[in-house]
Amino acid sequence: MTDSTITAMPPAALPLENEAVPCVQNGSNVQAPAAAFGIPVMSTSAPMALAEFQTWIQDHDGGPTLNMYIAGNWVPLYTFAPDGTLAMAKPLTLQADPAADSEAATKHYVDTRPAAAGAIVFKGMQPCSGSPNYPDANQGDFYVVSSDGKIGGAGGVAVQTGDTLLCLVNGTASGDQITAGGNWVIGQGNIVDAVSGPTTATAGNFVLFDGTSGLLVKDGGLALDTDGTMAANSDSRIPSQKAVKGQIGGRPLSADTPGQGQGWFWDVVSASYRARDCEGQNLLVNSAFDIWQENTSYTLSTSVGKSHVADFWKSAAGTAATRTISRTAGIRNSLWALKLARVSGSTDTDPYCLAQQFGTRESLALIGQTVTVSFDVKPGADLPSPLALYAVIYWGKGTNEDVFANPSAPGFATSGGSAVSLDLSGQTTLGSVTRVVCAPLAISGDPYITQVAFGICTGTYPTGSASGDDSLTIANVKLEIGNIATAYLKSDASDELRRCQTRYNKTFAQATAPVNGAGTATGEHRAPAILSGAHPQSLGTLRFPTMLSLPTVTLFNPNGGGASGQAYDMTGLDCSSTLAQNIVESSFEIVTTGNASSVAGNTFGVHAVMDARL
């Protein structure tokens, strides 16, 4: 038999099944089944196996399956799907997780990775709105919070959307904050405008913002102080509530809201401090304008430069004939008030001043003091605006000088000085009552000051003709030592009258203005005639409360139409002459010469005014 070359042979149709394949064996040409050469046999049924690891392609509807003959059995390896996808016909199973770097990793090992230290596995979103427990987890399990709430049960940790949960320990069972929380760490995932601080700080100090960004803080240098004695007396320590309470007597402040000039007081009965008035002493006399012994209305006179008005008060204006001062109905619960008005049609623009002058004894006590002024004022609806309003303190070194020596610019002539408030008109409203309070005024500490006066003054009136209610109504004036204005407390009118009578006293009834011809039985001083006819005789001594200085005495005839200043014989006759003599601060003697028709035993009467006003 002659051999032919393989290349000369025609190609065989594939796949081979049971065909014999020519080959050479031991130098002879022989044939062998195709399977002997590893060429897969394709058939629907298993062929006869010729050798270990022989392959066979099983043809069936699910797609060809590659089988291998192993240990006496055909073992399916892979299945070929129609689209070419290769799938394992039998899962690969390993008996144990790898223990060395050269061993393959199993699915179980990848899932549980007990030795994969530092690996983090995202496990999903964790809603916390219902305060759930921590889930079962292993080291590296990582969750993102999907809703605000708590993790670890009702007593767990508050978290927000975007925060993270990381398990630290393998085999951590689900549980609450107490049982499982120690195995988890929570990360904040929503940090906006984080605040940063200094690299060093003093423990216990308060934090202060550093700049205006609100994102930088610094050591405030302030610390909490719980020492009830506050012995440190330091600007760098902030007392605690308990320490402050201890400083004010160990009692809390009540819910009272202190008013103007009020302070905190404890009355022993109450459990807390209560708000009440601080009673600063009013240095002024007749501050409510209750007492008007001389008259109740005045027209200011340019010729004398000043006019005494309500008791203890006097006033002046540059062109005084166009101004009136009168007692009027009170404002803000006062009985009376003082009303200054320009006469309708007046074009006078000169400033005005209302003053009370202190005697030397009172003035000495005010040297170097700081005083505060407050008063009620109602500007008339037609008062021209702007009209400045001031509180003024005057001082000097003379003796009872007239503070109105120059009405347009008041002040004492001898070494005078003054302290003037800022314009107070900004506190007022036309037609409305306002309690005006000035800033504290400092009186000179010159030890040689001997006279002091207080004044309420206006600035120059704006140009224009006065009309309607062109007025200022003033009441309840208070001048007190100190830096605050305390509440106005009205003095008793009878006490005020006695104080006023130390400067001005009269025999007339309080409601009667001193005048000749006021009538008999109006309070006049009376005494019986000792001699008949026109003979000088004493009507006795008239005594009264001691006045502040030697008074000027003016006598008034009760007889209507009679001679001014004469004593009156009640039988209908004026005396010939009457005078006051032996005048001292608390009494004087009245001497009269009777009428030629007077008879011994007749009653003589005369009115008197004792004036010691400054």
KOLZALO-953593 format. One record per residue (C-alpha): x, y, z. Coordinates in steps of 0.1 Angstrom, whole numbers, plus 2048, in hexadecimal, padded with zeros to 3 digits. Example, Ala and Ser with C-alpha at 12.3 -4.5 7.8 and 13.67 -1.06 7.14 Angstrom:
2
87B, 7D3, 84E
889, 7F5, 847
END
This chain:
614
800, 800, 800
80E, 821, 7F6
80B, 83F, 80E
7FC, 860, 801
804, 882, 810
7EA, 891, 827
7E8, 8B0, 813
7DD, 89C, 7F5
7C0, 88E, 808
79E, 8A0, 804
791, 8B1, 824
779, 89D, 839
757, 8AA, 843
754, 8B5, 867
74B, 8AD, 881
758, 88A, 881
743, 86F, 890
74E, 84B, 88D
765, 850, 86F
786, 83E, 86E
7A4, 855, 86C
7C4, 849, 85B
7E3, 849, 86F
805, 838, 872
80B, 821, 88F
82C, 80E, 894
836, 816, 870
816, 808, 861
7F8, 81B, 852
7DA, 815, 868
7B8, 825, 870
7AA, 831, 891
789, 842, 89B
789, 867, 899
783, 86A, 8BF
7A5, 85B, 8C5
7B4, 87C, 8B8
7A0, 893, 8D0
789, 89E, 8B5
767, 8A3, 8C7
74D, 88B, 8BC
72B, 89B, 8B7
70C, 886, 8BC
6EC, 884, 8CF
6F7, 866, 8E3
718, 85F, 8F4
733, 84E, 8E0
749, 832, 8EC
764, 841, 900
787, 839, 8F5
79D, 84C, 90D
79C, 861, 92D
794, 886, 926
784, 87E, 904
76B, 899, 8FA
748, 896, 8EB
730, 8B0, 8DF
70D, 8A7, 8E7
6F4, 8B5, 8CF
6D2, 8BE, 8DE
6B8, 8DA, 8DD
6C7, 8EE, 8FA
6E7, 8F4, 8E6
706, 8DE, 8E1
716, 8D3, 902
73B, 8CA, 904
741, 8AB, 919
762, 89B, 925
767, 877, 92E
775, 878, 952
779, 85A, 968
761, 844, 955
745, 85F, 950
73C, 878, 937
73D, 899, 94A
72B, 8B8, 93A
742, 8D6, 93A
733, 8F3, 925
713, 8FA, 912
713, 910, 8F3
6F4, 925, 8F0
6E8, 92F, 8CD
6F5, 952, 8D1
718, 945, 8D9
716, 94A, 8FF
72B, 930, 911
71D, 924, 933
72A, 90B, 94B
715, 8EC, 94B
71E, 8E4, 96F
728, 8FE, 98A
74C, 8FD, 995
74E, 8F4, 9BA
76B, 8F8, 9D1
76B, 8E8, 9F3
77C, 905, A07
784, 92A, A06
7A8, 931, 9FB
7C3, 934, A15
7E0, 93F, A00
7E6, 95A, 9E6
7EA, 93F, 9CA
7C7, 930, 9D1
7A8, 93B, 9BE
78D, 94F, 9D1
76B, 940, 9D4
74A, 953, 9D3
745, 94C, 9F8
767, 95B, 9FF
760, 97A, 9EB
73F, 97F, 9FC
74C, 97B, A1F
770, 986, A1B
779, 980, A3F
79D, 98A, A3A
797, 9A9, A23
7A0, 9C3, A3D
797, 9E7, A34
77F, 9DE, A18
75E, 9F1, A16
73F, 9E3, A06
722, 9F9, 9FE
703, 9E7, A0A
6E9, A00, A00
6D3, A1C, A0E
6C6, A1B, A32
6A6, A2E, A3B
6A6, A3B, A5F
685, A4E, A62
677, A31, A76
695, A2E, A8E
6A0, A0B, A82
6BA, 9F5, A93
6DC, 9F0, A83
6DB, 9D4, A69
6EE, 9B3, A69
710, 9BB, A5B
735, 9B2, A58
754, 9C7, A59
754, 9E0, A3C
72E, 9E0, A36
725, A03, A2C
703, A14, A2B
6F7, A37, A21
6DA, A46, A35
6BD, A4E, A1E
6A5, A60, A37
6AA, A74, A57
6A3, A63, A78
6B6, A4D, A90
6CB, A2D, A8C
6CC, A14, AA8
6A8, A16, AB4
696, A32, AC6
6B4, A38, ADD
6CC, A38, ABF
6E0, A52, AAE
6D0, A6E, A9A
6DA, A6D, A75
6D2, A81, A56
6CE, A79, A31
6F1, A73, A23
701, A67, A43
714, A45, A41
714, A26, A56
734, A0F, A56
736, 9EE, A68
757, 9E7, A7A
752, 9C3, A86
74B, 9A3, A73
72C, 990, A7D
71B, 9AE, A8D
6F7, 9A5, A93
6DA, 9BD, A8F
6D3, 9D1, AAF
6CD, 9F3, ABF
6E6, A0D, ACA
6EE, 9FA, AEA
6F3, 9D8, ADB
701, 9E0, AB9
70A, A04, AB8
72D, 9FF, AC4
735, 9EB, AA4
72C, A08, A8D
73A, A2A, A85
724, A46, A77
731, A5F, A5E
721, A81, A58
71A, A85, A33
70A, AA8, A32
724, AC0, A3F
71C, AE4, A32
72E, B03, A3E
744, AF0, A56
753, B06, A72
778, B03, A79
78B, B0F, A97
7AE, B17, AA3
7C9, AFD, AA8
7CB, B04, ACD
7B2, B11, AE7
7AE, B12, B0D
798, AF6, B1A
777, B03, B28
778, B25, B16
75A, B31, B01
75D, B31, ADB
75A, B52, AC8
755, B57, AA2
775, B63, A91
76B, B7C, A76
749, B7F, A65
748, B5F, A50
739, B4A, A6C
750, B2E, A62
76E, B36, A78
76F, B35, A9E
789, B3E, AB8
790, B3B, ADD
77A, B56, AEC
790, B5B, B0A
770, B59, B1F
769, B3E, B39
74B, B34, B4E
74D, B3F, B72
738, B2D, B8C
746, B40, BAA
729, B50, BBB
73F, B6A, BCB
74E, B74, BA9
76F, B79, BBA
783, B78, B9A
774, B9A, B90
780, B92, B6D
774, B9E, B4B
77D, B7C, B3C
765, B67, B52
73F, B64, B4C
72B, B5D, B6C
712, B40, B6C
6EE, B45, B73
6F3, B37, B96
710, B4E, B9C
6FC, B6D, B91
6DE, B62, BA6
6F5, B5F, BC4
702, B82, BBE
6DF, B91, BBF
6D6, B7F, BDF
6CE, B5C, BD3
6AC, B65, BC5
6A1, B66, BA1
692, B85, B8F
66C, B84, B8B
65B, B87, B69
655, BAD, B70
660, BC5, B54
671, BE2, B65
665, C04, B5A
678, C25, B57
68C, C2B, B77
682, C0A, B87
699, BF0, B97
698, BCD, BA6
68F, BCA, BCA
687, BAE, BE3
66B, BB3, BFC
673, B94, C12
651, B86, C0A
655, B7F, BE5
66A, B62, BD9
67A, B78, BBE
686, B9B, BB8
66A, BB2, BAC
66C, BD2, B97
662, BF2, BA8
66A, C17, BA7
68B, C25, BB1
682, C44, BC5
69C, C5E, BBA
696, C7D, BCF
688, C9A, BBC
69D, CB9, BC3
682, CD0, BB6
666, CE1, BC9
642, CE3, BBB
64D, CCC, B9F
629, CC4, B95
61F, CE9, B95
604, CE4, BAF
60C, D04, BC2
604, D26, BB3
601, D3E, BD1
607, D5E, BBF
5F2, D59, B9F
5E9, D3F, B85
5F0, D52, B66
60C, D6A, B5B
617, D7F, B3E
63D, D80, B3D
64B, DA3, B41
66A, DAE, B2E
670, DCB, B46
679, DB5, B64
68A, D99, B51
678, D7E, B64
657, D74, B72
650, D5F, B91
635, D47, B87
62B, D26, B98
63B, D25, BBB
661, D20, BBA
661, D25, B94
66A, D43, B7F
66C, D49, B5A
678, D61, B40
679, D67, B1B
68B, D81, B05
66C, D93, AF8
656, D89, B15
636, D9D, B0D
62C, D83, AF4
62D, D66, B0C
615, D59, B27
618, D3F, B42
5FA, D30, B53
5EE, D14, B68
5DC, CFA, B53
5CD, CD8, B56
5E6, CBD, B5E
5F5, CA4, B46
5FF, C80, B4D
5EB, C7D, B6D
5F6, C9E, B7C
5DC, CB6, B8A
5EC, CD6, B7C
606, CDE, B62
618, CFE, B57
610, D0B, B34
627, D23, B21
617, D32, B02
61F, D4C, AE8
603, D66, AE4
5F0, D60, AC4
5FF, D74, AA7
620, D7A, AB9
63F, D78, AA3
656, D76, AC1
671, D5C, ABC
686, D60, ADC
68E, D41, AF1
67C, D3B, B12
688, D2D, B33
675, D1F, B51
68C, D1C, B70
68E, D13, B94
6AB, D22, BA8
6BA, D12, BC7
6C6, D24, BE6
6EA, D23, BF1
6E5, D05, C08
6D5, CF0, BED
6EE, CFC, BD3
70C, CF1, BE8
6FE, CCD, BEA
6FE, CCC, BC4
722, CD4, BBD
732, CB9, BA8
712, CA5, BA5
704, C95, B86
6DF, C9A, B82
6C4, C8D, B6B
6A5, CA0, B60
683, C92, B54
661, CA3, B4F
640, C9F, B3D
63B, CB6, B20
620, CBC, B07
629, CD2, AE9
60A, CE4, ADC
5FD, CD8, ABA
607, CFA, AAB
629, CFE, ABB
641, D07, AA0
65B, CED, A97
677, CE8, A99
679, CF7, ABC
696, CEA, AD1
68F, CE0, AF6
6AA, CDD, B10
6B0, CD6, B35
6CB, CEC, B44
6DE, CEF, B65
6ED, D11, B6D
707, D18, B89
71A, D37, B95
72D, D46, BB2
718, D64, BBB
6FD, D67, BD6
6D9, D61, BCB
6DE, D72, BA9
6C2, D72, B91
6C8, D56, B78
6B3, D6A, B5F
6CA, D89, B5F
6CA, D84, B39
6AA, D73, B2F
6B6, D6A, B0C
6D5, D59, B1A
6CD, D4F, B3E
6E9, D48, B57
6F9, D56, B77
70D, D76, B72
729, D6D, B8B
740, D51, B7E
723, D3F, B6E
723, D1E, B5C
709, D05, B4F
703, CE2, B42
6EA, CDF, B26
6D9, CBF, B1A
6D7, CB4, AF6
6B8, CC0, AE3
69A, CAD, AF4
680, CB7, AD9
687, C97, AC7
675, C84, AE3
655, C98, ADF
637, C98, AC8
621, CB6, AC1
600, CB2, AD3
60B, C94, AE8
619, C90, B0B
63C, C82, B0E
652, C7A, B2C
672, C8B, B22
693, C7E, B31
6B4, C90, B2C
6D6, C81, B2E
6E9, C87, B4F
6F6, CAA, B55
716, CB0, B69
718, CCD, B81
73A, CDD, B85
74E, CD1, BA3
75C, CF4, BAA
75A, CF7, BD0
753, D1C, BCE
731, D18, BBD
716, D28, BD2
6F7, D29, BBC
6E7, D10, BA5
6C7, D11, B8F
6B4, CF9, B79
6A3, D03, B59
68E, CF5, B3D
695, D0A, B1E
68B, D0D, AFA
6A0, D17, ADC
697, D34, AC6
675, D30, AB7
673, D2C, A92
668, D4B, A7F
642, D4D, A7C
623, D5B, A8C
615, D49, AAA
5F3, D3A, AA6
5DC, D20, AB6
5EC, D0A, AD0
60F, D19, ACE
619, D0C, AF1
62D, CF5, B07
61C, CE4, B25
634, CD7, B3F
62D, CC1, B5E
63C, CA9, B77
660, CB6, B75
67B, CA2, B86
69F, CAB, B8D
6B3, C90, BA0
6D6, C87, BA8
6E3, C69, B93
6E6, C5D, B70
6C3, C4F, B6A
6A0, C5E, B6B
68B, C4C, B84
665, C4C, B85
654, C6C, B8E
643, C6A, BB0
62D, C87, BB8
632, C98, BDA
616, CA0, BF1
607, CC2, BE9
605, CCD, C0D
62A, CC5, C12
632, CD8, BF2
61D, CF6, BFE
632, CF8, C1E
652, CF6, C0A
645, D12, BF3
63C, D27, C11
661, D29, C1A
665, D40, BFC
642, D4F, BF8
627, D52, C12
606, D65, C15
5E8, D6B, C2B
5D0, D66, C0E
5BD, D46, C08
5D0, D2F, BF1
5B7, D34, BD5
5B9, D5A, BD8
5D3, D6E, BC6
5E3, D89, BDC
5D1, DAA, BD3
5C4, DC9, BE4
59F, DC7, BE9
59C, DA2, BEC
581, DA7, C06
57F, DA1, C2B
57E, D7E, C3B
597, D72, C20
5B2, D68, C39
5BF, D8B, C41
5D3, D91, C61
5BC, DA1, C7C
5C2, DB3, C9C
5AD, DCA, CB3
5B3, DEF, CB3
5C3, DFA, CD4
5BF, E1F, CCF
5A4, E35, CC0
5AA, E4E, CA5
5C9, E51, C8E
5E3, E44, CA6
5FF, E2C, C9D
5FA, E0A, CAD
607, DE6, CA8
5F1, DCB, C99
608, DB1, CA8
621, D9A, C98
619, D84, C7A
62B, D63, C7D
630, D48, C62
647, D2A, C5A
66B, D35, C57
674, D40, C34
695, D39, C21
6A0, D5D, C23
693, D7F, C30
673, D85, C1D
665, DA4, C0D
644, DAC, C1D
628, DBC, C09
607, DC6, C1A
5E4, DC6, C0A
5C5, DD8, C13
5A6, DC0, C15
58F, DDD, C0E
583, DDE, BEA
58B, E01, BDC
59F, E0A, BFB
5C3, E17, BFD
5DC, DFE, BF2
5F1, DEE, C0E
5DD, DFD, C2B
5CE, DEA, C48
5A8, DEB, C48
591, DF5, C65
574, DDC, C61
55B, DF7, C69
562, E04, C45
581, E1A, C49
5A4, E17, C3B
5C0, E1E, C53
5D6, E3C, C4D
5F7, E29, C49
603, E05, C4D
626, DF6, C4C
639, DD6, C54
657, DD8, C6B
66E, DC1, C7F
66F, DA9, C61
681, D88, C65
67F, D66, C53
661, D5B, C69
64E, D7A, C74
649, D9F, C72
635, DB9, C85
618, DCD, C75
615, DF2, C80
5F8, E07, C75
5EA, E2A, C7B
5C5, E29, C7F
5AB, E3E, C6F
59F, E5E, C81
57D, E4D, C85
58B, E2C, C92
581, E22, CB5
594, E0C, CCD
588, DE9, CCA
581, DEA, CA5
590, DCE, C91
5AC, DD6, C79
5B6, DBE, C5D
5D1, DBC, C42
5DE, DA3, C2A
603, D9C, C25
61A, D8A, C0D
63D, D7F, C18
654, D7A, BF9
676, D6A, BFC
678, D5D, BD8
699, D5C, BC5
END
